[in-house]
Amino acid sequence: MSIRIAGTGSYVPEKILTNADLEKLVDTNDEWIKTRTGIAERHIAADDEACSDMAVAAARQALDMAGISASELSAVIVATTTPDHIFPNTASLALDRLGGKGAFCFDLSAACSGFISSLEAAYALMCTRSQYRYALVIGSEKLSIITNWSDRNTCVLFGDGAGAAVLENTADAGPNTILAADFHADGSLGSLLTLPAGGSRQPATAATVAAHLHTIHMEGRETFKHAVNAMTGACRTVLETAGVRAEQLKLVIPHQANIRIIQAVSQRLGVEDARVFCNIAHYGNTSAASIGICLDEAVRGGRLERGDLVLLTSFGSGLTWGAMLLKY
Ligand code: ACO
């Protein structure tokens, strides 16, 4: 059994919202946003563009690179906090639109940790049963619909997009792509980053809509501290487990939430900026899509070649966090 990443893909919507555009919506400015977050612009989906539309666009590229059709997929996982519907799941809808049928499909909810959590879930399935020859993992988010555009603390941070990867079990005796992984959660800190209403705890009413309770609520400063410590710890664990030193890494791909979080984690790991993938300036935080978009850009941009060691790490609502070491 040898499981590898056979293809990657990504998609961001056409419309760009710049910091200057945000200055017209809330009391903020380009300089604050750039220095405090590293974000210059983000992409915003069209009104009629839903999570599955972006997922399908990213997935098509990943399937093309893998050289397979959707009918060959045996599992599809969509990581998202902004599914088309609560049910049916977005993975089933995406598979249908891609022209496939019958695969094991589910959505995975782990906010920004969703993409690497889904890679881990797909990998675990493939290790357990040989019938999973090809699995498609997608992170897709339309965060613009759960953003409170009158809250400057959060509205400057998020963007829309999708990233995808096809995992293949080649059935050879070769090495696996995923060398080590480490995942955790702490629900006692769930209130730091939450979308309060619309679930069974606080069902949707006219009052919850008026109070913006269907949008992202975040205690930024507290979340920041946990993000740095949690990602650094998970990264150290996977490196130690795999017996790999930070100097051996070709690339670190951290979740793109804030440039200062990315720098704090990479400094603690002893990895210089040149080996840290960063596209936050153009996309902002796309939650579950973020690492998938980075991975695809790294592959297509020639920053990752077969055999390179790459460390993925993420942190998000839950709180959830983790790290994964790949031999690409
Ligand atoms: N423009 C101008 N000023 C602002 C803005 C803005 N957009 N937003 C906040 N400020 C002000 C605040 O009001 C505050 O002013 P005050 O000192 O007068 O009260 C000041 O700037 C500093 O605010 P802080 O919240 O302390 O700013 P901080 O440097 O912590 O940056 C941020 C805020 C960017 C949110 C940061 O804390 C952060 O990135 N947190 C972590 C985000 C994260 O990792 N989330 C997890 C993933 S997301 C997911 O799972 C969906």
Boltz pocket constraint, residues with backbone or C-beta under 6 A from the ligand:
constraints:
  - pocket:
      binder: B
      contacts: [[A, 27], [A, 28], [A, 29], [A, 32], [A, 33], [A, 36], [A, 37], [A, 111], [A, 112], [A, 113], [A, 152], [A, 153], [A, 154], [A, 156], [A, 193], [A, 219], [A, 220], [A, 221], [A, 222], [A, 223], [A, 224], [A, 227], [A, 257], [A, 258], [A, 261], [A, 285], [A, 287], [A, 315], [A, 316], [A, 317]]
      max_distance: 6.0
